[in-house]
Amino acid sequence: MSTTEGQVIKCKAAVAWEAGKPLVIEEVEVAPPQAMEVRVKILFTSLCHTDVYFWEAKGQTPVFPRIFGHEAAGIVESVGEGVTELKPGDHVLPVFTGECKECRHCKSEESNMCDLLRINTERGVMLNDGKSRFSINGKPIYHFVGTSTFSEYTVIHVGCVAKINPKAPLDKVCVLSCGISTGLGATLNVAKPGKGSTVAIFGLGAVGLAAAEGARIAGASRIIGIDLNPNRFEEAKKFGVTEFLNPKDYDKPIQQVIAGMTDGGVDRSVECTGNFNAMISAFECVHDGWGVAVLVGVPSRDDAFKTHPMNVLNERTLKGTFFGNFKPRTDLPSVVEMYMNKELEVEKFITHEVTFSEINKAFDLMLSGAGLRCIIRMDG
């Protein structure tokens, strides 16, 4: 790898030239990393709903042409000035949010919302100089959430790269760099259900099933899955879900149904849809006195929800979480170790695999609601 250090690398990347149009495999030039940056050879990446959301550019400022992708795994090719924690050859997971280790958030044990490297979906350039590291014939191609993993090589701020066990299979643990860790951490780090507790999971996509997996690991006795798509219920059994509810099957609010079947409410709930009605239900379905509801799903810009203040005064707790409260550099390696120690099953989240040249198939699968995670092999 050292032969390319300090040089511009020409490689393949899947470029989104405009919103909602198929990605095009192009030859791009990837500049060397500057201060506090690393250049990573991406070996495996997967498609997350966030990529699709910003590719469609509905309700946000469109930034194109752009290289999407943020769930991935790879190997460090070279490092920029000032990088001491990483070296060429290290196995890493790029992460859409970062950990500078210097700001108040990073120094706090209670937060992972780094001031410097918190997710910024509209920034298409590097922090160091406000420029892109990608170009085609001198024309800049913009970055996405600081990672842009739909490229054989990418440049990332060192604070957004987690060094992991080199023995971990990259084609499996790549999915831990976003959605799976988000759902898992929402349950284990924030909801913190006790052994034998009851947990409701709203939304049984990949993040919700990861939240259910967290409840299973924690030893919950009942894990109630709530989703509008009945086809997801059979799959959810693999993740520990014991009961299923479809709100469309009832003529009263689902929180009342849950309260009726759990003697007043569940101990914990985790909301993974981003729908504000589901957020209300998730909060109001927890038991008074000790119930905790955790919001994971990202709402639309103008959403708001209301609940009666007595729901709070009666000792229900509402919490939010970002990336499952994991600090990327500090905590993600331990999530990989959970997989290596067979405490966490990752394979059941991976339902499809395509080659890099077939990347648009991954978009088709997600848009159709088929499967959970599609692995994209960069060598094909």
SEDREN-593878 format. One record per residue: residue in three letters; x, y, z of N, C-alpha, C, O in turn. Coordinates in steps of 0.02 Angstrom, whole numbers, plus 50000, padded with zeros to 5 digits. Each point is the difference from the previous one (the first is absolute). Layout:
BEGIN
alaXYZXYZXYZXYZ;...
//
This chain:
BEGIN
met500414994050000499595006050000500435006350000499785005349977;ser500834994250048500425005950009500185003349934500195005949999;thr499764990449945500185002949936499535005649979500185004149958;thr499224996150070499525005349982499995005750050499665005049990;glu500724994350064500015005250052500215006749970500515000549966;gly499095004750048500165006749976499815001349928500095005549975;gln499654989349991499825000649929499255000649992499614997850043;val500185005149902499294999849981499854992949977500384997249960;ile499074999950063499804993249980499415000649953499525003650013;lys500524992849931499424999549955499654993450016500324994750002;cys499035005750008499634993950016499275000849979499805005249975;lys499824989550035499295000249983499595002750059500154998650058;ala499345005249926499525002450050499315000249968499945001149940;ala499554997950101499315000649977499775007150013499895001950057;val500035002049890499855007150006499255001249990499714997649951;ala499995006150094499325002349991500035007049968500195004950033;trp499634995549904500055006349965499415004650014500065006149999;glu499364990850014499425004150017499524995850042500054993850002;ala499485009650031499554996850047499584994549967499705001149947;gly500284993250086499554994749979500194996249937499644995549979;lys500925006349989500214996749939500514994550017500385000750048;pro499624993849913500484994650016500725002550006500215004549965;leu500164992450081500705001750008500394997649939499814995149968;val500735008550016500414998449942500714998250024500315004050036;ile499944990249944500694998150018500475004249957500014999449939;glu500395004750094500465004549965500714998950026500104997350054;glu500395004849905500695000350026500095006850032499915005249968;val500264994750097500115006350036500725000450023500354995050005;glu499875011150008500655001150030499905001550074499595004250019;val500794992350023499945000950072500675002950025500524996749997;ala499455009450028500605003450023500284996850064499634996550035;pro501015004649980500284997350062499695003350061499735005649995;pro500294991150062499725002950061500425005950024500624999949996;gln499045005250029500355005850029500034999050076499884994550025;ala500285010850011500094999550073499374997250033499445002149985;met500664993150059499484996750038499494996349956499424999350019;glu500814998449924499584996049955500344993449985500614999350004;val498984995849977500274993549978499674998149934499425001749987;arg500974994949971499714997349939499904992550009500464996450020;val498935001449966499814993150015499804996349936499635002749958;lys500624991250034499784995649946499384996450025500044995950045;ile499395005749925499374996950020499944993149968500074999249939;leu499814995850102499934993149975499274997849996499794996649954;phe499825005550096499294998450001499615006050025500205003550046;thr499244997849922499555005350024499304997349995499874995049966;ser499665008250069499304997949995499575006249993500225005650012;leu499164993349970499545005549988499565001050061499694995350024;cys500285010850000499585001950057499455004649974500095003449949;his499344996750085499455004249978500195007449996499725003749959;thr500764998550082500225007049999500305001749932499895005649975;asp500484989849995500275001249933499435001249951500035004749960;val499464991150043499445000649954499635006550010499815003449952;tyr500094998450111499635006250017500335006149969499665004349972;phe501004996150034500355005949973500134999549926500095005149966;trp499934988950008500034999049927499365002449968500015003049946;glu499424995650086499365002549975499935007550008499645003349963;ala500734999550086500025007350013499315002950012499835005349975;lys499774991150064499345002650018500045003750066500164997150053;gly499705009449945499985003950061500675002450026500045002550056;gln500494996849904500655002750021500315003949942499755000049944;thr500795003350072500375003649949500394994849958500424996550028;pro499445003049907500364995049960500735002049990500165005849986;val500294989350021500715001149988500234994749949500074994250018;phe500045007949921500204995449946500525003549956500015006249998;pro500414990149966500084992750001500324997750066500395003650030;arg499454990449990500204997850067500144992550000499724996249961;ile500725001850086500124992950012499704998350067500245002350052;phe499244993649947499664998150062500374994150033500544998149979;gly499144999150072500284994350035500305001850067500405004750005;his499414991650048500305001450066500044993850045500315000350052;glu499374994249927500074993850038500524995849963499874997749945;ala500715001350086500534996849961500564997450045500015001250061;ala500454995249907500614997750034500565000049950499904998749940;gly500705002850083500575000249954500664999950037500044998550059;ile500485003149903500694999950026500335006749986499945002649945;val500405000050104500345006549992500554999349947500434995650005;glu499565008849946500515000149947500575004850018500584998349991;ser499245007650034500515004950020499685004950049499395000550004;val501045003050033499755004850050500315006849988500565000649974;gly499075004650046500255006849993500395002350061500074996350049;glu500175009849947500415002950054499605000150065499415001850001;gly500924996550054499695000350066499614993950021499774999650057;val500164995549897499634993950017500474995150034500494997849970;thr499365000650093500444995650038499664993450020500334995050013;glu499005005149990499644994050023499934994749946499874994250016;leu500205007849921499904995349945500624999649956500385004949995;lys499714989449974500564999249954499774995849940499504996550005;pro500865003849939499814995949943499944992650019500434997350036;gly499044999549939499894993050015499504998750055499754994550007;asp500095010750033499504999150053499314998649970499825002949949;his499814992850083499314998549980499545004950036500065001050061;val499485002149902499615005550029499274999849977499834997049949;leu499755006350090499325001549981499935007649995500115003450050;pro499714999349892499845007149996499335001350034499564995649999;val500355010250032499385001550035499765007049980500405004749993;phe498944995949999499705006349976500045005650051499905005949983;thr500254992550080500105005050051500684998750031500294994649989;gly499975010250048500694999150022500125001150073499545001250039;glu501094998349979500225000950069500685003449999500524996849989;cys499485009850022500635003749999500424998950063500615000950000;lys499054997050053500304998750066500215006350037500294999550054;glu499565006449919500215006350031499425004350025500095003750048;cys499334995949919499445004550017499654997750064500154994750027;arg499405009549998499644998450062499594993649993499964996050047;his499755003049894499614993949989500444993850004499824995150033;cys500745005249933500454994250000500294998550069500134994250017;lys499975011050022500284999050067499474998050051500164997850055;ser499205002949926499454998050043499874992649993499984997449944;glu499914999150112499824993049997499284999049977499804994449984;glu499825011050015499284999549986499825001649927499434999149980;ser501065003149981499835002349932500474997149948500584998550014;asn499165000749925500414998149943499915004949943500164998549942;met499575007450073499845004949948500565005149991499945005850021;cys500604992049949500605004049991499855006749966499665000349949;asp500605005150081499895006749971500305000649930499705003049956;leu500904994250035500365000949937499734995449945499945002149943;leu499914991750075499884994949949499304997150000499884994749970;arg499655008650063499324997749999499744999949928500225004049958;ile499334991350027499754999249932499775006749970499645003850032;asn500574997349906499795005949963499844997649929500454998849960;thr498915000650025499794997149936500075004849942500004997949942;glu500085008550072500045004949945500725001749981500125002949948;arg500354995350095500705001649985500284994849951499974994050014;gly500285008249930500264995549950500755000449992500284997549951;val500065005750097500725001149996500344998050065499664998650050;met501015001449950500374998350060500085006050045500035005749976;leu500014993150089500075005550049500665003749993500045006050010;asn500494990349972500685002850000500055006249957500285005150022;asp499464994649916500095005649954499375001849961500015004249956;gly499424992750062499385001549966499984997749928499625002749960;lys500794992350023500024997449932499854992549999500064996650051;ser499745001049891499874992849991500664996449984500465003049971;arg499584990750049500584995949982499864995949936500444996649975;phe498945003850001499804996449939499945004849941499785005750008;ser500434992049934499905004149940499984995649937500264994450000;ile499415008249948500004996949934500195005549950499635004949992;asn500934994249975500255005049953500035007050030499825004949968;gly500404995450095500075006450033499375002750032500025004950037;lys499404992049950499375002250029499884996550066500034993850003;pro499845009950051499914996850065499364995750004499485001949973;ile500584992450060499434995750016499935000250076500494999050035;tyr498925002349989499925001550071499964993850044499804994649979;his500405006450084499994994750051499304999650031499595004449991;phe500284990150044499384999050037500164997850071500354995150011;val499395008650037500104998950073500724998150018500114996050045;gly500365006749918500704999150017500294993249985500574998650018;thr499054997049947500234993249989500054998249926500534997949977;ser498925002749985499994998549928500314993349984500524999549968;thr499154995250056500294993349994499824996549935500214994349989;phe499395008949968499864996949934500565001749952499895002049943;ser500724997150081500605001349961500534995050023500034998350059;glu500394999449894500514995250019500505002950050500294996450041;tyr499815010149955500415003650049499625006250022499665003149959;thr500404998750104499685006050025500455003350052500444996750028;val499465009749984500385003750050499535002350055499475002849988;ile500734995850074499575001050058500405003450056500604998750008;his499075005750030500325002950059500164994450049499594995550010;val500995004750021500214994650045499504998950056499954994450026;gly499695010849994499524999350055499394996149981499594998450043;cys500325000149892499434996249976500194993049978499664996949959;val500895000650068500254993449981500144995950063500395002150043;ala499294992149963500104995750058500454994249981499864996249954;lys500695003150083500464994449988499734993850035499815000250059;ile500154994249903499694993950027500474994149997500545000349970;asn499254994350060500364993750001500144997749928499524999049962;pro501115000150019500154997949931499754993049983499974998249941;lys499844998050109499734993349986499255000149984499734995049978;ala499945010650033499285000549988499874999849925500345003549962;pro499184992550015499844999749928499675006549977499455001750023;leu500885001949933499765006649980499344999749962499625004850002;asp500254989649965499374999449964499404999150046499435000349978;lys500704998650086499464999450049499965006350044499475003050008;val501104999050020499995005550049499905006949968499915004950036;cys500124995449898499885006549967499325002850019499915006150002;val499594989650012499335002550016499965002950070499495002950019;leu501054996450020500005002750068500175007450003499985003050053;ser500204999949890500225007050001499435005049998500125006050000;cys499254991649997499445004850002499384996950033499945000050061;gly499604997349898499344998250023499974994850055499625000950048;ile500764993849947499974994650049500235002650068499694998650052;ser500865005149949500255002750063499515005150029499935000550061;thr499755003349896499515005050023499444996750039499835002150055;gly499874992749915499454996650034500224996250062499685000350052;leu500884996249942500274996250056500145004550059499814998650057;gly500545007049930500185004750053499405003550031500005001450059;ala499494999949899499405003350027499694995850056499765002750050;thr500274990749942499734995650052500504999050057499835001250058;leu500784996749926500484998250052500275006150038500104999650061;asn500015005949904500325005950031499515005050028500165003750047;val499234996649924499545005350019499374997350034499845002250056;ala499804993249912499414997150032500204995850061499675000450052;lys500854995749941500274995850053499474995650033499885000650061;pro499794995149901499504995650031500334994850046500534997449985;gly499135001250070500264995050047499814993049978499574999149957;lys500754996150072499854992949985499284998750019499785001850054;gly499854995049900499304998550014499525005649984499404999250011;ser500845006449963499575005849987499614999249935500134995449960;thr499395009150029499615000149938500215006049959500105005550026;val499984993449909500255005249954499575000349938499844994849971;ala499975011250008499645000949937500475003349949500335004950016;ile499694992449923500425002749947499545002549944499624996149971;phe500415010350015499595002949946500415000549937500495003849996;gly499314992449953500374999949936500474994149998500474999750040;leu499424995749913500414993949998500444999849937500084994749969;gly500205011150014500535000149950500654998050033499994997350056;ala500575003849911500654997850027500155003150068500244996650045;val499615009949963500155003450064499564997250055500234998750055;gly499125000549931499544997450049500174992850020499964998350059;leu500234997649893500204993250016500644999750040500104995650042;ala500355009349946500605000450041499825002150072500314997750048;ala499195006649958499765001850067499704993950035500094999050060;ala499544996949902499724993850027500564995350021499964996750052;glu500565002949907500584995950016500315002250067500214995950040;gly499815010749970500265002650063499564997850059500264998250053;ala499085001949937499554997850053500094992550014499964997850057;arg500164998349890500124992850008500634998850040500024995950046;ile500515007949936500644999350036499935001950074500304997050044;ala499285008149968499905002450069499574995350041499965000750061;gly499724994449907499604995150036499285001850010499684997750047;ala500045006549908499295001850006499574993849993500164995549961;ser499285004350076499564994149998499495000549944499804994949971;arg500005011250013499525001149945500275005749957500165005450025;ile499874993449910500215005249953499445000649949499904995549958;ile499745010050045499415001149958500205004349941500225005750008;gly499704991749932500175003749939499385003249970499484996749993;ile500575009749990499445003649971500205002549930500505003649993;asp499114994449956500175002149932499374999649957499564995950012;leu500415008449937499435000149954500074994749945499524998749964;asn501074998350031500124995049948500014993050031500494998150032;pro498974998049959499974993350032500534995249974500144995050033;asn500155006549908500514995649973500645000050042500424995549993;arg499655009550049500615000550040499974995850064500514998850032;phe498904998949984499924996750065500374993350004500304998650052;glu499684997449896500334993550002500765000950007500324996550040;glu499965008249922500725001550003500205002150071500544998350024;ala499025005650008500175002950065500094994850055500335001350051;lys499394992749939500094994850051500734998250010500214998250055;lys500185002449891500724998450004500375004750047500554998550023;phe499145007349989500335005250041499715000450070500125004850037;gly499514990149982499744999750068499315002850010499744999850056;val499945002949891499335002750007499514994350015499984995049964;thr499635005850089499564994650023499275001249981499624995249994;glu500185011049996499315001649983499985005649948500475003949996;phe498994996449965499975004849945499345003750000499484997050013;leu500555009449974499405004049995500035004349936500515003049985;asn498944997149979499925004549943499475005050019499414998250007;pro500775008350000499515005050021499385000249956499475002150023;lys500594995849915499425000149954499474994850020499445000349976;asp500754995050067499534994750021499565002050058499574996250021;tyr500525009950004499635002150060499645006549989500225004249960;asp499224996750075499625006149993500125004950057499615004750009;lys500924994150028500205004750053500765000949997500344995849971;pro499925009650059500725001249997500404994050024499824996750049;ile500735002049917500394994050015500295000250070500124994850031;gln500005011349996500255000450069499504997250050500194997250051;gln499165003649933499494997250044499984992349995499904996650050;val500215000949890500034992849990500594997150040499934994950035;ile500655008449960500604997650036499895000350075500204995350036;ala499505010149989499885000650072499544994450024500084997350055;gly499435000949902499534994850020500314993150003499784995950040;met500725002949920500314993349998500614999450045500314994750004;thr499885010850029500614999950042499875002650071500465002250034;asp498914997649987499835002350068500215007250013500315001650050;gly499525002849902500125007150011500555003149958500095006150000;gly500274989849962500535002749958500644996150003500124996450048;val500305004449901500654996649999500515003750043499905005950016;asp500624990750002500535003250039500415004849957500215005350023;arg499914992749914500405004149955499704999849930499694995049981;ser500405010449982499824999949929500555003549961500335004550025;val499754993449912500505003049955499645001549934499734995549969;glu500285010750010499645002249940500515000849943500475003950006;cys499434992449939500494999849946499705001649932500264997749949;thr499205006250049499685001549936500105007249977500035001449940;gly500025003350108500025007149981499315003049991499945005949985;asn499534990150022499325002449994499775003050067500054996750052;phe499705009549947499865003250064499424996750037499975000350062;asn499564996549902499474996450034500274993950036499784998350055;ala500714998449914500334994450033500385002350062500054996450050;met500245009749946500365002750058499525001050059500174998450057;ile499245004349929499505001050053499824993250030499994999250061;ser499874996049896499824993350023500554996950042499874996950052;ala500755003949925500564997050037500075003050069500164996450048;phe499715010049959500055003250065499414998150045500094998450058;glu499325001749913499404998950041499894992650016499574998450041;cys500804997049927499904992950014500434997450056499934994250021;val500535010050005500424997550056499635000950066499595004550008;his500584991350040499664999950065500175006350040500565002350000;asp498935000350034500155005750044500434997650059499994994150018;gly500385010650010500434998350057500724998349982500475001850036;trp499614994749907500694998049983500124999349924500574998949979;gly498915001749982500084998849929500455005049965499995006050016;val500424991549938500455004349961499894998749925500014994349978;ala499885011249985499934999649927500605003349968500215005450022;val500064991549926500595002649966499835001349927499754995649966;leu500395010550011499875001849930500644999349960500525002850017;val499444993349928500584998949956499855002949931500445003149969;gly498954995950006499825002149933500055007549990499855003850046;val500364998349895500085007149985499355002749969499794997549948;pro499895007550083499375002549974500105004849941500565002249987;ser498894999249979500035005149948500115006850032499885001050059;arg500365003749901500225006550026499465003750040500155003050051;asp499234996849926499475004050031499574996050049499495002650024;asp500714991349992499604996050046500025002750071500485003150022;ala498974995650014499975001450072499504995150029499544997849965;phe500555000450098499494995850030499835002750069500405003350032;lys498994995149989499795002350066499754994250041499724995249973;thr500385005250092499754995150047499815003850063500265005450013;his499284991950026499795003650059500565000250052500334994950011;pro499795010850020500545000550050499954994850055500514998150030;met498894999549985499934994950052500384993649982500204996250044;asn499905002649892500384994149980500725000450024500334994950013;val499925011249992500685001150026499985000250076500424996950033;leu499095006749995499955000650073499894993250033500184999150058;asn499514996349905499904993350028500614995549992499954993850001;glu500625009449991500654996750003500144995349942500254994550007;arg499565007949934500244996949939500585004349975500005006150008;thr500504990749962500595003649976500054999449924499924994649972;leu500215011049996500105000249927500735001949986500245005150024;lys500104990749938500705001349984500114999849924499634996749963;gly500875006950015500224999549931500694996949997500354999850051;thr499834997849891500674997249993500265001349930499615000749952;phe501044999750042500345001249937500544994749993500444999550043;phe499534996549904500474994449990500054995550061500544997650018;gly498895001450015499984995450056500435002050059500184995850041;asn499995010749963500445002650052500704996850000500355000250051;phe499844996949893500694997449994500465005749978499845003849955;lys500744996750077500535004349975500374996049947500254994550014;pro499795008149924500254995849945500684996850011500084993949995;arg500425010150021500684997350006500084995950064500354994950000;thr499335007350053500094996850065499604993650006500254994950025;asp499125005249952499534994650014499894995049944499864994250013;leu500215007949924499844995549945500444993649999499754994649984;pro500895005950033500404993950002499714994750047500064994049987;ser499635008250067499704995250048499374996849972499844994350018;val499805009349938499414997049968500234994549952499694994749995;val500865006649970500304994849957500204993950042499914994349978;glu500355006950081500194994450043499404996150024500044993950009;met499395009450000499384996550017499844994949946499794994450014;tyr500315007649923499894995449945500524994450001499824994149991;met500815007650019500534995150000499904994850056500204994249993;asn499515008150063499884995550057499334996449996499804996650046;lys499865004149895499364996749988499445002350047499524996450011;glu500565009650017499465003050041499495003549955499425000650018;leu500815001649924499585003749953500034996549932500544998749973;glu498874999850000499974996749935499895005449946499515003750002;val500954996649952499965005149947499754997049934499675003549961;glu500484990250028499824996949935499265000549984499815000749942;lys499764998950109499295000049986499745006849975499435000449975;phe500965004850032499815006649972500175000449925499715004049964;ile500754991750014500235000349930499584995349957500074993950005;thr499505009049954499534995949962500174999849925499754995649964;his500675008950012500185000149929500735002049992500305003050045;glu499984995449897500685002149983500035001349925499744996149960;val500585009450021500105001649929500725002249989500355001750048;thr499864998349889500665002749984499945007649992499455002749994;phe501125000750007500005007349995499685002349935499645005049999;ser500474991349947499705001949936499244999550001499665002949957;glu500084993350092499274999150005499695004350056499464998550024;ile500885006849996499805003850059499285002649995499665000550051;asn500105001049889499325002549994499484994650019499435001750017;lys500774991949980499554994750022499865000750075499454998650024;ala501075003650014499925000950072499475005450014499604999350046;phe500405006049912499495005250008499314997249984499525001550035;asp500434994549912499364997049982499734995650057499405000250015;leu501044995950015499794995750055499745004050059499484998350029;met500875007149988499785004050057499345003649985499565000450042;leu500385002349898499405003649981499394995449999499445002250012;ser500674991449974499454995249998499844997050069499524996450008;gly500915005350041499904997350067500244992950009499844996850050;ala500545000849903500254993150003500634999550043500485003749989;gly499504991850060500604998850039500185005550049499635004850008;leu500954994450024500235004750051500625003749977499985006149989;arg500574990250003500625003249977500284996449940500024993849998;cys500195010149953500304997449940500745001950000500175005950000;ile500264989150000500735001149999500215001249928499804996449955;ile500615008750035500285001649934500744998550002500385003250036;arg499834991949924500714998049997500365004649951499805000449942;met500715003150081500345004949958500444996849947500215003449953;asp499934990250053500454996849951499634997249940500294996649959;gly499055004950036499624997349944499645005249960499654998449952;
//
